[in-house]
Amino acid sequence: MLADKLARTTADETHSPRCYLVQMPNYRRARTAGGTYFFTVVTAQRRAFLANREAIAALRASVTAVRRELPFSIDAWVVLPDHMHALWTLPFGDLDFSRRWGRIKAGFTQRCVLDHNSAQRRDSGLWQPRFWEHLVRDEADFATHVDYLHYNPVKHGLVARVIDWPYSSFHRAVRAGVYAPDWGRSEPEVPSATTFGE
């Protein structure tokens, strides 16, 4: 199974208020303890500051620090200039991905100074306040999301070949034999009802 193969590789490493009274939907996140989730996390105003060595180092340090305190498995991850996609599996009995993302964002912000003249270095200045999450239902859903994640740099026109994008778990998956190095010459098929939070 693809999930098992990838898991083995991770062990190593406004309107005016008086205009209308609109009731907002009661948003509820899908929560399954120990589940596998696909995430899309986007920078504030889609500012393109993520895909460079300094930002990747800050992100890795933040993720490492959070995983020490709040463990989770990284099944796949890709970082693009203005957003990232990740696929995580939480430990058995654990469903708190929101706290993990909050700490990752805060840790990144503390480690990465994007504008040396700016006194405002809060998370709200760097990140959209929410993120997209999807509870992975089965092996086919897992494979769809892993393929989408890895193909994303090509989809956005950043590279011509998947293997040419450096900030992706695709390289780890190639080493593990999950993908051939030339995978992604055409866009993977996606079931029509599938959304990815972009």
BAFI-3210 file (N, C-alpha, C; in Angstrom, 3 decimals, decimal comma, padded with zeros to 6 digits):
// residues 198
n [1|2|3|4|5|6|7|8|9|10|11|12|13|14|15|16|17|18|19|20|21|22|23|24|25|26|27|28|29|30|31|32|33|34|35|36|37|38|39|40|41|42|43|44|45|46|47|48|49|50|51|52|53|54|55|56|57|58|59|60|61|62|63|64|65|66|67|68|69|70|71|72|73|74|75|76|77|78|79|80|81|82|83|84|85|86|87|88|89|90|91|92|93|94|95|96|97|98|99|100|101|102|103|104|105|106|107|108|109|110|111|112|113|114|115|116|117|118|119|120|121|122|123|124|125|126|127|128|129|130|131|132|133|134|135|136|137|138|139|140|141|142|143|144|145|146|147|148|149|150|151|152|153|154|155|156|157|158|159|160|161|162|163|164|165|166|167|168|169|170|171|172|173|174|175|176|177|178|179|180|181|182|183|184|185|186|187|188|189|190|191|192|193|194|195|196|197|198]
n.u [000,833|000,454|000,382|001,572|004,143|005,115|004,973|006,936|009,194|009,160|009,991|012,657|013,692|-016,603|-018,950|-021,181|-022,390|-025,082|-026,342|-027,160|-028,419|-026,780|-026,585|-023,814|-022,453|-022,116|-019,064|-017,357|-014,637|-013,328|-012,728|-010,842|-009,469|-006,104|-006,142|-005,455|-004,574|-004,997|-003,585|-003,868|-002,051|-001,839|-000,091|-000,439|-002,278|-001,329|001,423|004,645|006,885|007,865|009,365|012,375|015,792|016,269|013,703|012,761|014,533|013,791|011,137|011,504|012,887|010,924|008,882|010,230|010,643|007,981|007,132|008,661|007,394|004,658|004,013|003,770|003,287|004,865|003,603|003,698|004,847|004,856|006,316|005,481|005,925|003,832|002,118|001,528|001,276|000,422|000,561|-000,401|-000,194|-001,738|-000,903|-002,214|-005,338|-005,119|-006,171|-005,534|-004,704|-004,895|-003,635|-001,013|-000,519|-000,835|001,346|003,477|003,272|003,667|006,233|007,717|007,375|008,719|011,309|011,939|012,698|011,159|010,970|013,160|012,724|010,261|008,101|006,052|005,630|003,868|001,943|-000,397|000,371|001,818|000,528|-002,492|-005,312|-006,682|-006,727|-006,920|-008,314|-008,533|-009,942|-008,505|-009,941|-009,544|-007,319|-007,242|-008,042|-005,945|-003,768|-004,570|-004,346|-001,620|-000,424|-001,496|-000,370|002,411|002,535|001,922|003,845|004,386|001,825|001,377|003,151|005,811|007,936|008,979|009,120|008,264|010,318|012,162|011,519|012,691|011,656|010,095|008,574|008,690|011,199|012,161|010,242|010,848|013,374|012,513|011,240|008,595|007,770|008,726|011,612|010,882|008,182|005,004|004,737|002,388|-000,610|-001,942|-004,933|-007,894|-010,531|-013,806|-015,210|-013,287|-011,522|-008,959|-008,394|-007,238]
n.v [-001,190|002,269|004,182|002,788|002,363|005,001|005,766|004,220|005,500|007,896|007,477|007,794|009,962|043,296|043,776|046,519|046,372|046,896|046,406|043,740|040,872|038,099|034,735|032,944|029,869|027,074|026,236|023,237|021,292|018,316|015,675|013,049|010,942|010,020|010,049|010,456|013,355|015,819|018,935|022,415|025,270|028,730|031,724|035,081|037,319|035,989|036,296|035,756|034,164|031,769|029,729|029,476|029,065|030,072|030,400|027,761|026,488|027,725|026,838|024,039|023,855|024,789|022,870|020,580|021,221|021,336|018,721|017,329|017,894|017,509|014,901|013,719|011,989|012,632|012,251|013,263|016,293|019,553|022,649|025,712|029,002|030,681|029,077|025,925|022,369|019,592|016,255|014,502|012,016|011,519|010,618|007,617|008,070|010,840|014,038|016,654|018,630|021,338|022,804|022,035|023,151|025,864|026,264|025,628|027,661|029,926|029,379|029,448|032,136|033,392|032,591|033,607|036,496|038,585|041,190|043,477|046,018|045,978|046,098|044,497|041,260|039,221|036,161|036,669|038,529|037,125|034,764|033,330|033,252|030,815|027,359|024,841|021,666|018,144|015,107|012,102|009,422|006,781|004,371|005,021|007,706|008,742|008,283|009,931|012,486|012,580|012,435|014,796|016,752|016,397|016,969|019,614|021,885|021,824|022,166|024,823|026,107|026,430|024,735|022,515|019,806|017,444|016,471|018,513|020,419|021,598|021,687|019,525|016,469|014,630|013,781|012,158|010,157|009,117|008,018|005,996|004,349|004,747|006,480|006,802|008,561|010,171|010,614|012,218|013,424|014,047|015,606|014,249|012,256|013,406|012,686|013,981|015,265|016,011|018,363|020,752|022,934|025,218]
n.w [000,000|-000,734|001,354|003,492|002,464|002,164|004,855|006,033|005,083|006,434|009,007|009,127|008,846|003,757|005,042|005,873|009,221|009,545|007,183|006,304|007,916|008,198|008,645|009,463|008,306|010,513|010,993|010,996|011,738|010,304|012,364|013,368|015,582|015,442|012,705|009,121|007,426|004,875|004,171|003,308|003,507|003,536|002,675|004,010|002,037|-000,158|-000,348|-001,660|-000,117|000,801|-000,604|-000,492|000,548|003,197|004,292|004,114|005,861|008,277|008,433|008,564|011,024|012,762|012,384|013,265|015,988|016,898|016,397|018,247|020,656|020,099|018,523|015,099|012,002|008,934|005,893|003,307|001,703|000,335|-000,489|-001,742|-003,263|-002,150|-000,692|000,971|000,896|002,857|004,091|006,776|009,379|012,373|015,795|017,370|018,874|018,981|017,906|017,442|015,257|014,759|016,839|016,391|013,805|014,473|016,181|014,482|012,541|014,234|015,220|012,840|012,175|014,293|013,756|011,257|009,699|007,632|006,744|007,611|008,628|009,728|012,463|012,976|013,484|013,772|013,572|012,152|010,309|008,462|007,672|006,349|008,467|008,818|007,725|005,185|005,590|005,062|005,768|005,151|003,452|002,481|000,890|-001,877|-001,846|-000,349|-002,139|-004,276|-003,099|-002,398|-004,941|-006,096|-004,435|-004,900|-007,637|-007,723|-007,971|-010,745|-011,776|-011,038|-012,669|-011,916|-012,360|-015,020|-014,749|-012,223|-010,579|-010,611|-008,719|-005,704|-003,064|-001,838|-000,829|-002,770|-003,694|-001,637|-001,821|-004,341|-003,811|-002,097|-003,830|-004,483|-006,507|-009,949|-011,167|-013,355|-013,081|-013,484|-015,956|-017,123|-015,941|-012,962|-012,779|-011,203|-009,017|-009,649|-007,531|-005,734|-003,755|-002,982|-001,399|-002,469]
ca.u [000,000|001,210|000,495|002,555|005,462|005,516|005,143|008,236|010,252|009,139|010,613|014,019|013,821|-017,331|-020,078|-021,634|-023,168|-026,514|-026,903|-027,839|-028,152|-026,508|-026,082|-022,695|-022,561|-021,374|-017,966|-016,824|-013,534|-013,390|-011,759|-010,764|-008,241|-005,192|-006,437|-004,540|-005,178|-004,357|-003,717|-003,373|-001,766|-001,565|000,451|-001,335|-002,319|-000,579|002,793|005,516|008,123|008,169|010,222|013,794|016,528|016,103|012,345|012,673|015,254|012,947|009,990|011,971|013,182|009,640|008,214|010,988|010,350|006,600|007,052|009,226|006,379|003,376|004,429|002,913|004,050|004,759|003,469|004,130|004,831|005,446|006,280|005,523|006,195|002,770|001,301|002,098|000,373|001,041|-000,249|000,083|-000,949|-001,617|-000,791|-003,444|-006,042|-004,837|-006,841|-005,280|-003,842|-004,952|-002,579|000,265|-000,343|-000,630|002,724|004,387|003,224|004,297|007,662|008,272|007,381|009,789|012,620|012,127|012,425|010,972|011,179|013,945|012,206|008,897|007,927|004,938|006,082|002,880|001,479|-001,446|000,998|002,458|-000,303|-003,949|-005,596|-007,175|-006,119|-007,830|-007,973|-009,382|-009,713|-008,305|-010,930|-009,097|-006,060|-007,374|-008,054|-004,560|-002,964|-004,981|-003,800|-000,159|-000,113|-001,808|000,632|003,694|002,431|001,541|004,757|004,192|000,503|001,489|004,104|007,098|008,915|008,394|009,090|008,074|011,602|012,954|011,147|013,499|011,011|009,028|008,875|008,780|012,552|012,180|009,393|011,613|014,384|011,818|010,667|007,168|007,637|009,872|012,093|010,224|006,732|004,356|004,807|001,047|-001,291|-002,684|-006,397|-008,468|-011,992|-014,461|-015,663|-012,147|-011,023|-007,667|-008,261|-006,488]
ca.v [000,000|003,500|004,800|002,041|002,597|006,350|005,812|003,643|006,451|009,031|007,144|008,287|011,393|043,660|044,622|047,238|045,458|047,176|046,085|042,458|039,926|036,843|033,733|032,199|028,440|026,607|025,482|022,180|020,559|016,856|015,253|011,630|010,700|009,133|010,070|011,032|014,589|016,644|020,347|023,517|026,434|029,805|032,954|036,239|038,003|035,160|036,794|034,658|034,197|030,468|028,813|029,827|028,280|030,592|030,086|026,309|026,173|028,161|025,944|022,741|023,986|024,913|021,562|019,675|021,580|020,950|017,246|016,827|018,048|017,000|014,082|013,323|011,476|013,391|011,333|013,999|017,735|020,396|024,068|026,599|030,358|031,332|028,102|024,588|021,237|018,556|015,086|014,021|011,040|011,820|009,422|006,978|008,782|012,274|014,706|018,088|019,192|022,806|023,306|021,811|024,184|027,152|026,331|025,659|029,021|030,838|029,097|029,977|033,591|033,780|032,269|034,159|037,923|038,834|042,613|043,909|047,289|045,803|045,729|043,543|039,932|038,275|035,191|037,232|039,280|036,237|033,626|033,390|032,734|029,438|026,471|023,837|020,295|017,095|013,804|011,101|008,363|005,430|004,311|005,762|009,126|009,035|008,343|011,134|013,677|012,550|012,800|016,219|017,510|016,343|017,578|021,021|022,869|021,824|022,760|026,278|026,631|026,746|023,862|021,701|018,420|017,341|016,234|019,740|021,292|021,103|021,755|018,534|015,102|013,774|013,224|011,055|009,098|008,482|007,162|004,853|003,530|005,028|007,106|006,849|009,944|010,940|010,658|013,522|014,038|014,578|015,869|013,090|012,366|013,684|012,504|015,278|015,894|016,272|019,729|020,773|024,120|026,312]
ca.w [000,000|-000,837|002,674|004,268|001,895|002,539|006,306|006,360|004,760|007,353|010,276|009,073|008,825|004,948|004,763|007,056|010,053|009,510|005,877|006,253|008,984|007,534|009,570|008,901|008,587|011,664|010,411|011,844|011,140|010,388|013,385|013,672|016,336|014,744|011,277|008,150|006,941|003,856|004,540|002,498|004,353|002,584|003,241|003,978|000,740|-001,116|-000,498|-002,072|000,661|001,396|-001,350|-000,567|001,545|004,550|004,747|004,294|007,099|009,392|008,488|009,069|012,453|013,459|012,337|014,140|017,378|017,205|016,404|019,509|021,710|019,619|017,379|013,981|010,865|007,689|004,772|002,118|001,933|-000,700|-000,154|-002,902|-002,776|-001,366|000,041|001,090|001,112|003,683|004,427|008,069|010,159|013,802|016,635|017,818|019,929|018,925|016,789|017,550|014,213|014,795|017,722|015,699|012,780|015,141|016,682|013,330|011,998|015,194|015,233|011,604|012,278|015,214|013,175|009,922|009,583|006,200|006,489|008,765|009,144|010,213|013,872|013,043|013,116|014,279|012,589|011,309|009,246|007,497|007,300|006,448|009,810|008,803|006,748|004,641|005,927|004,507|006,371|004,107|003,692|002,143|000,152|-003,137|-001,474|000,040|-003,355|-005,017|-002,446|-002,530|-006,329|-006,283|-003,686|-005,580|-008,962|-007,563|-008,569|-012,200|-011,990|-010,881|-013,635|-011,297|-013,019|-016,087|-014,291|-010,775|-009,918|-010,596|-007,597|-004,588|-001,744|-001,955|-000,382|-003,950|-003,776|-000,667|-002,366|-005,431|-003,167|-001,500|-004,890|-004,639|-007,819|-010,857|-011,235|-014,414|-012,858|-013,567|-017,291|-017,352|-014,675|-012,476|-012,770|-009,891|-008,993|-009,858|-006,287|-004,868|-003,665|-002,302|-000,576|-003,094]
c.u [000,875|001,412|001,544|003,966|005,971|005,764|006,492|009,357|010,286|009,813|012,047|014,012|012,759|-018,332|-020,431|-022,515|-024,666|-027,157|-027,722|-027,496|-028,010|-025,961|-024,998|-022,894|-021,701|-020,270|-017,460|-015,735|-013,769|-012,331|-011,904|-009,426|-007,381|-005,373|-005,297|-005,253|-004,308|-004,613|-003,231|-003,249|-001,255|-001,018|-000,585|-001,168|-001,493|000,824|003,731|006,849|008,575|009,266|011,619|014,492|016,292|014,714|012,189|013,385|014,422|011,738|010,397|012,243|011,899|008,913|008,911|010,680|008,943|006,488|007,673|008,181|005,053|003,639|003,333|003,826|003,802|004,745|003,949|004,025|005,418|005,271|006,450|005,706|005,117|001,836|002,048|000,979|001,128|000,041|000,371|-000,791|-000,675|-001,482|-002,162|-004,043|-005,882|-005,549|-006,550|-004,283|-003,828|-003,853|-001,209|000,506|-000,112|000,800|003,746|004,432|003,937|005,806|008,362|008,413|008,504|011,164|012,941|011,742|012,362|011,252|011,874|013,441|010,831|008,887|006,843|005,397|005,126|002,481|000,474|-000,872|001,582|001,521|-001,768|-004,315|-006,074|-006,379|-007,184|-007,374|-008,994|-008,984|-009,631|-009,143|-010,400|-007,816|-006,126|-007,362|-006,645|-003,699|-003,294|-004,333|-002,270|000,241|-000,353|-000,729|001,952|003,669|002,231|002,538|004,659|002,868|000,560|002,550|005,469|008,245|008,204|008,258|009,000|009,411|012,462|012,609|011,839|012,758|009,810|009,492|008,928|010,141|012,711|011,376|010,072|012,657|013,760|011,190|009,171|006,889|008,896|010,330|011,389|008,705|006,229|004,513|003,455|000,358|-002,080|-004,192|-006,902|-009,965|-012,689|-014,871|-014,520|-011,751|-009,781|-007,416|-007,450|-007,460]
c.v [001,249|004,137|004,103|002,316|003,988|006,452|005,252|004,629|007,602|008,729|007,660|009,835|012,324|044,623|045,329|046,318|045,707|046,767|044,804|041,649|038,565|035,880|032,930|030,716|028,076|025,688|024,461|021,451|019,067|016,418|013,764|011,399|009,683|009,104|010,618|012,204|015,224|018,096|021,249|024,717|027,526|031,029|034,076|036,964|037,290|035,707|035,616|034,727|032,821|029,671|029,382|029,133|028,753|030,234|028,591|025,901|026,558|027,245|024,573|022,789|024,061|023,580|020,579|019,949|021,142|019,431|016,642|016,847|017,385|016,152|013,903|012,814|012,349|012,380|011,973|015,486|018,418|021,852|024,855|028,027|030,946|030,361|026,789|023,585|020,210|017,441|014,485|012,882|011,330|010,523|008,894|007,771|010,294|012,871|016,195|018,594|020,709|023,398|023,132|022,880|025,557|027,324|026,345|027,059|030,006|030,631|029,613|031,484|034,075|033,576|033,054|035,626|038,245|040,281|043,181|045,207|047,148|045,399|044,679|042,190|038,889|037,321|035,807|038,066|038,401|035,196|033,989|032,728|031,289|028,612|025,497|022,482|019,343|015,795|012,765|009,877|006,958|005,522|005,104|007,270|009,579|009,219|009,584|012,376|013,723|012,964|014,286|017,085|017,540|017,002|019,104|022,039|022,942|022,500|024,290|026,896|026,980|025,931|023,089|020,244|018,389|017,235|017,487|020,676|020,780|020,958|020,817|017,188|014,138|013,076|012,042|009,873|008,384|007,546|005,901|003,948|003,717|005,599|006,834|008,305|010,796|010,992|012,090|014,204|014,560|014,716|014,643|013,324|012,531|013,441|013,854|015,976|016,301|017,748|019,742|022,055|025,245|027,373]
c.w [000,000|000,526|003,516|003,777|002,266|004,036|006,706|006,076|005,747|008,664|010,298|009,128|009,704|004,638|006,042|007,891|009,972|008,190|005,889|007,497|008,324|008,574|008,872|009,193|009,790|011,153|011,417|011,082|011,293|011,382|013,645|014,357|015,599|013,245|010,437|007,494|005,859|004,232|003,414|003,423|003,427|003,321|003,158|002,648|-000,320|-001,376|-000,715|-001,333|001,154|000,686|-001,569|000,592|002,977|005,103|004,983|005,575|008,320|009,549|009,045|010,569|013,262|013,507|013,281|015,606|017,778|017,287|017,661|020,623|021,350|018,373|016,323|012,886|009,656|006,552|003,476|002,415|000,712|-000,271|-001,444|-002,400|-001,859|-000,644|000,145|001,299|001,937|003,921|005,683|008,561|011,629|014,599|017,045|018,975|019,909|017,719|016,728|016,510|014,250|015,675|017,061|014,637|013,400|015,613|015,547|012,738|012,920|015,235|013,991|011,706|013,185|014,598|011,906|009,900|008,098|005,832|007,718|009,368|009,771|011,673|014,014|012,533|013,684|013,175|011,631|010,169|008,155|006,917|007,233|007,769|009,849|007,808|006,297|005,146|005,353|005,194|005,264|004,439|003,483|001,326|-001,160|-002,890|-001,083|-001,213|-004,187|-004,430|-002,500|-003,943|-006,576|-005,653|-004,463|-006,960|-008,891|-008,131|-010,092|-012,530|-011,941|-011,784|-013,059|-011,900|-014,120|-015,669|-012,771|-010,060|-009,820|-009,434|-006,331|-003,257|-001,683|-001,417|-001,567|-004,026|-002,817|-001,193|-003,536|-004,834|-002,576|-002,552|-005,090|-006,024|-008,640|-010,936|-012,282|-014,259|-013,015|-014,904|-017,730|-015,997|-014,236|-012,534|-011,351|-009,971|-008,969|-008,567|-005,371|-004,940|-002,788|-001,513|-001,168|-003,551]
res [m|l|a|d|k|l|a|r|t|t|a|d|e|t|h|s|p|r|c|y|l|v|q|m|p|n|y|r|r|a|r|t|a|g|g|t|y|f|f|t|v|v|t|a|q|r|r|a|f|l|a|n|r|e|a|i|a|a|l|r|a|s|v|t|a|v|r|r|e|l|p|f|s|i|d|a|w|v|v|l|p|d|h|m|h|a|l|w|t|l|p|f|g|d|l|d|f|s|r|r|w|g|r|i|k|a|g|f|t|q|r|c|v|l|d|h|n|s|a|q|r|r|d|s|g|l|w|q|p|r|f|w|e|h|l|v|r|d|e|a|d|f|a|t|h|v|d|y|l|h|y|n|p|v|k|h|g|l|v|a|r|v|i|d|w|p|y|s|s|f|h|r|a|v|r|a|g|v|y|a|p|d|w|g|r|s|e|p|e|v|p|s|a|t|t|f|g|e]
***
